[in-house]
């Protein structure tokens, strides 16, 4: 790890822990229609869309589904 400066000037020293909220991703309208509405078939329906059959398995992670985050061992 190295020191890092974000584009807005925020400085993060080497060894710092940085985290973000996954909530924005999981309820974002750009990722899920009606994300705040309970839909037990949401991911099943998404897998039925063309080209999506191997995605949304709930055991895979991607930038739209981060239930436990993405670490160095996730990929």
C-alpha positions in Angstrom: 0.0 0.0 0.0 1.0 3.6 -0.6 -0.2 7.0 0.4 -3.1 8.1 -1.8 -4.6 11.4 -2.6 -8.1 11.4 -4.1 -9.1 13.8 -6.9 -10.8 16.1 -4.4 -7.5 16.4 -2.4 -8.5 14.0 0.4 -5.2 12.4 1.6 -5.2 8.8 2.8 -1.9 7.7 4.5 -0.3 4.3 3.8 -1.9 1.7 6.1 -5.2 3.4 6.4 -8.4 1.3 6.2 -11.0 2.7 3.8 -14.6 1.4 3.5 -17.8 2.5 1.8 -21.4 1.8 2.2 -22.8 -1.0 0.0 -26.3 0.3 0.6 -26.0 2.9 -2.3 -25.2 0.0 -4.7 -27.9 -2.3 -3.4 -30.7 0.1 -3.5 -29.6 2.1 -6.5 -32.2 2.4 -9.3 -29.4 2.1 -11.9 -28.8 -1.5 -10.6 -32.2 -2.7 -9.6 -35.8 -1.6 -10.5 -37.8 -0.9 -7.4 -34.9 -1.9 -5.2 -36.7 -0.9 -1.9 -39.6 -3.3 -2.7 -39.3 -6.9 -1.6 -39.2 -9.2 -4.6 -38.1 -12.8 -3.8 -37.8 -13.5 -7.5 -35.7 -10.5 -8.4 -32.5 -12.4 -9.2 -34.3 -15.3 -10.8 -36.0 -12.9 -13.1 -32.8 -11.1 -13.9 -31.1 -14.5 -14.8 -33.9 -15.1 -17.4 -32.9 -12.0 -19.4 -30.8 -12.5 -22.5 -27.1 -12.8 -21.7 -27.7 -12.8 -18.0 -28.0 -16.6 -17.3 -24.7 -17.0 -15.5 -25.0 -13.7 -13.5 -27.0 -12.9 -10.4 -26.4 -16.3 -8.8 -26.0 -14.8 -5.2 -22.8 -16.7 -4.8 -21.0 -14.5 -7.3 -19.9 -11.0 -6.7 -19.8 -8.1 -9.1 -20.0 -4.3 -8.8 -23.8 -4.4 -8.5 -24.0 -7.1 -5.8 -21.6 -6.8 -2.9 -23.2 -8.6 0.0 -19.9 -9.0 1.9 -17.7 -6.6 0.0 -14.9 -7.2 -2.4 -11.5 -8.1 -1.0 -8.3 -9.5 -2.4 -9.6 -13.1 -2.2 -13.0 -12.4 -3.8 -11.9 -12.6 -7.4 
